[in-house]
């Protein structure tokens, strides 16, 4: 839901529409589905207002902070005709859910991280009604969100593009899927960014003139025409467009950094979940075929579980994280509000505590380790992740991929995870 790609992978969709996932026919359990059920029983309601429709009511019901507002002006979404640099799309998010809103849009787009299904998608018509409904979306969203760029599973996407002055990406210049591993200079193309970042430069707050972008030139010269200096260290977007229709005037750089990390982390968790579910299903089938005991576990199945777990551990511990070379400072209350959410250990340490000078977090282990999606990983994967974490965090000598974690880092993360109930 965060950004759409015009790409198809029907083979991947066929796979997750088959057992054990059965994506479209399985009822989700994510927070949006839970809200839909509360609306159906009358225990929750969506209040309409003429300025933003159901936006504020949805954010309140899903407990999504307004400070998370991130503004994207590239035409990479369901409502492409309404998105321009003058009318960017606002994305709001918490740990589990994402909400997309465009001024005068026909619908509000919502997606969530479901523990069993991966990314799930919903829409709400922006029409005043006695009983507004959250409608689940499948095929329409999966054309883009169930393809190569989401690891062939239902997932979320954050991209950096080279937009022209209409917001249309110049696809010939390439696009980048963004995560905490992306170099800073590759980030935010097609997004507005408020905040300071010193000498670092990004692609946000800037676009290519149509006449220049459409000319036939060398690839490198065209990319260099994006003026990264003009968009740097922007703290006020009023010079770019009228911010008054939006809930805030910010597109906070810290919120954007968190968004990029957690979208990537959600997709890694979904990949591991699907791998674990599929491995267990395949094993069950083969045990029946070969008349083996139901609890028999083959070596190949164990390797599949191990591989899935290893990928989760590497993502959780920020392996390959690009150095920030800050300091980085946002313009809204997002960082303050985010850090207050904990959980905290007895020394008041939390995985949500920011660094924002050399790296994103002071203690580099993802806060999504507390998410339902992580906790509900298939047991054969989850147990391996926990064991691998213990091994990495307890060892005096670690492999090269974890060399970014100092002994003090490993000890602090281990203690936080033990006191907050992840490691026992």
N, C-alpha and C positions, 0 to 999 in steps of 0.2 A: 504493500500500500504506500510505502514511503516514496517510491518513484517507480514508474513503469517502463518496461523495455518492450520494444516491438520484436519479439522473438518467440518461437514456438518450439516445443519439445514434446510432441505427442507421445513418444515412447515413455518418457519419464512420467507423464500424467497417467498413462495406462498402468504403469507400475504401482503408483500410489493409490490408484482406484481399485486395485486388486487386494485380496487378503495379504497381510493382516491389517493393512491400513484402512482401506475402504473409505477414502477421504470424503467423498461427497455424500455418502449415505450414513456416515457415522455422526452421531450427535456430539457437538463439541462440549467441552466443560470449561472453556475459557471465561474470563470476566465479562466479556460482551454477551455471551450466551446466558450467563447468569443474570445479567441485567435484563435481557429479553424476557427471561422467565419471570422476573419480578414485575416487569411492566404488564405481562399477561395476567398476573394474579392481582394486580392493583397495589402491590406493596411498594412500587416505585412509580414515578411519573416523570414526564419530560415537559417542562414548561417552555412555551414558545415566546420569543420576543421578536419584534419586527426588525431589529438591527442585525441579529446574528442567527435567527431561526432557533434551532434546537442546540446550537453549539455549546453554550454555557451550561445548559442542563445536562448534556452528555458528559462534559468534562467533570462536572460536580458529581454525577452518579458514578463515574469510573475513577474518581479521585485522581485526576490528571491535573498537574499544576499549570496554571496559565503561563508561569515563567518559563516553561519548556518551549514556548513558541519558537519555531524555526521556520524561516520564510524561504521558499524555493520559487524562482521565477522561470525556470526552464520548463518547456512544454513536455513534460515527461509523466503525465498522469492521466487518469480517466477523463478529467475535465479540461483537456488541452486547449480547447477553444476559448476558455475563460481565463487562462493563465498567461500573464504577460509581465514584463518588468514593472509595469504600473499597477498590476493586480496579482501579486504573488500568491501562491498557495501557502496557507499556514498549516504546519504540522505540530501537533501537541502530543506528548507521550509521557508515560511512566514506565515502570519496569516491564509491564506485560502488554500494554495496549498503545495504539497509535491512532490519532484522529486527524483527518485532513479536511480542511475547510477553505473554500474559495468565495470571495465576495460575489453575491448574486448567483451562487452555484445552485444546481438542481438538487444535489444530494450532499450529504456529509458522508465521507468515506471513513470507515473504521476497520482496523485489523488488530489481531491479538496473537499472542503466542500460546497455543494450546499444547498441553503436555503430550498428547497422543498424536495429534494431527499436524503439528507444526503451525505455520501461519494460517489463520482463518480470517475471512474477509466478510464485511457487512456494509450495508448502506442504509441511510435514513433519508427519505424524501424531505426536501426543504419546503414543505407545504404545511400550513397550519391544519391540524387534524385533532379530533377528539381523542383518538387512540393511535398516536404515531407508532410505527413498527420498525424494529431492527430486522432488516432482511439479510439473510445469509447469501453471500455471493460465492459462486464456485467457478464455473467454466470461464466466465468473462474475465475474472482476475487471474486465473491460472494460466491463461495464454502467455502472460509475462512472468507471473510470480510462481510458476511451477516448472521453470525451464533451466537452461544451463547456468544462468547468472544467480540462481538460488540453489545450486548444487543438485538440480533435478528433483527437488522437493519443494513443497509449498513454503515460501520464505519471503523475507523482506529485502528491499534493495535501497541502498543509498549510493548515488552516483555523482561524479563530478564530470561536467561536460564543458564544451566550448560553445556557449550560446551566442546567437546574434542578437541584434537589438529588439527583435520581436519575441525573444525567449526560445526560439527554435534552436535545438542543438545542431551544430555543424558536425554531423556524424563522420564525415570524411577525415576529421581531425582526431577521431578516437574519443572514447569515454573511459572512465576509470571507476571500478567498483571500489568504494572507500571503506576502510576499517582503521583500527588503531595502528595497523602496520604500514599505512600509506604515508609517504613523505608529505610534509606539510604543504609544499609547493604544488602538490597534485590536488589538493582538497578544495571543496566548496564551489567549484565551477557551476554556475547556474543558481547559486544560493546567495541570499543576503547574509551578511555577517556583521554583528556589532561586537566590538571589543578591541582591546589592544594586544599586540603580539610582537612589539619591538621590530627587529630587523627581519623577522620571518615574513614570507610572502605567500599568499594563497591566490586562488583564481576567483574568489567571490567578489561581489559588488561590481562586476565588470562584464562587458559583452563586446563582441566583435561588430563593427558596423556592417550592415548587410552588404554594401557595395564591396567592401574589402574581403569579407568572408567568402563571397561567391566567386571571386576572381580565381583564375587558374595560376597557382604558384607552388613553390616548394612547400612541403608539409611543415617544416620547421619554421619557416618564415611566417606562415599563417598563424601557427600557434603563438608565436611571439607577439602577435598584434594584440593579444589580450593584455590590457594595461593593468598589471598587478600592482603598480604603485598607486594608481588612482583609487583602488579599492582597499588599500591597506589601512589598518588602525582606525577604522570607521567606528565612531561611537553614536552617530545620529543618522538615521536613514531618511530624514525629511527632505534632503536634497535629491533623493532618488525617486520617491513617490509619496503619495498621501497616505500616511500611516493611520489616520484617524478611524478608518473602518475596522481596524484590527483590535484585538483585546489588549495588546500592548504595542509599544513602538520598537520592540527589541527582536533581534534574531541572534540570541546570545551565543558567542563563540564557545563557551563552556558547554552549553546545552548541545550544540552541534557536535562537539567532540564526544560527549557521552552517547548521543544518538548513533554516531558512526560505530562506536565500539559495540553497543548493545545489539544493534542489528546484525553485525557479524557474529556475535556470541550466540544470539538466538538461532542463527542458521547453522552454526556448528553443533549446537545442542540438538536441533531437529535432525541433522544428518546422523548423529550418533543414536538418537532414539529410533529412527527408521531402520538403521543398520542392526540395532539390537533386536527390534521387533521382528525383522525379516529373518535374522539368523535363528531366532528361537522357533519361528514358524517353519522354516525349512528343516530344522533339526527334528521337529515333531513329525513332519511328513516322512522324512527318511527313516526315522525310528520305526514308524509303522510299516513302511515298505520292507525293511530288512528285519522286522520282528524283533527289534531290540527293546531293552527295558526303557520305559518312558523317561527315566532320569539319565540315560546315557548321553554323554556330551563328547562329540568328536573333537579331534585336534583342530580341524579346520574351523569349527564353530568357535572354539576358544580363541583362535587367531583373529576371527572377525570381531569378537568382543574386545580383545586387546587393542586392535587397531582403532576401533571407535572410541575407546576410553582414552587412548593416547592423544587423539586429536582434541578432545575436550580439555584435557589437562594442559596442553600447550596453549590453547586459547584462553583458558582461565588465568593462567600465569603470564599472560601478555608476551609470549614468545614472539620475537620479531617486531616488537613495538618500535615505531620510528621515534627517534629522539626529538623532543620538542624545542629545546634551546630557547626557552621562554625568557622572561615571565609572560604568562598569558592571563588576561583579566577580562571577565565578562562585564556586561552593562546592566544586568538585571539581578533579581534575587535568586536566580536559579541555583547557583553554587551553594549559597547559604542554606536554602531549603533542602537541597539534595543531601548535603552532609548531615543535616539534622535527623535524617530518617534512620540512620544506623543499620543494623544493631551494633551495639558497643560492647567491648569487653570491660573488665573491671578497671582497666587503665584509661577508659574513655577513648580507646582506639576503634576505628571503624574502617572497613574496606571502601567506604565512600569518601574518605578524606582525600582531598586533592593535593597534588604536588604542583603541576602546571608550570614547572620550570624545566626540568629535564625529561619528565614523563607525565602521564596523565594523573596517576594516583600515587599517593605516598607509599601504600602497601599494594604492590601490583598483583592482586588477585581479584577477579571480577566479582562485583556485587551480585551478579546474576546467579552466583552459587546458592543464593537464598531463594531463588525463584521456584515456582511450582514445576516449571519445565525441567529444571535440573533435578529437583527432589524426586520427580516421577520418571526419571530415566529408567529403562528396563533394569531390573536388579542386577543382572549379569554385567551390565555396563557400569551402572552406578557404583557397585562395590569395587570394581576395578579402578574407577576414577579416584575413589577415596583412598584406596591402597596406594595408588601411584602418587597421589598428593602427599601422603604420609612419607613415602620413600624420598621424594624430592625435597620436601621441607625439613626432613630429619637428617639428611646426609651431609657430611662435611665436604664431600666431593660430588659434584653433579656434572652431568653431561654438558657439552658446549651449548646446546639449545637453551639451557637454563642458567647460563653463565651471567646473565644480566641480574640475577638475584644474588645479592650479597648474603653473607651469613646472617647479618642482622635482619635483612629482609625476610629470609626464610623463617627465622625464629619468630619474628613479629607476626607474620601471616599464620604460622602454625598456632601460635597462642590465641590469636583472634578467632581462628576457625574452631579451636577446641572450646573456647569459652562461649562461643555462639552456637554450639551444637552441631557443627558440620563434621568435625573430627572428634571421635570419642576414644 
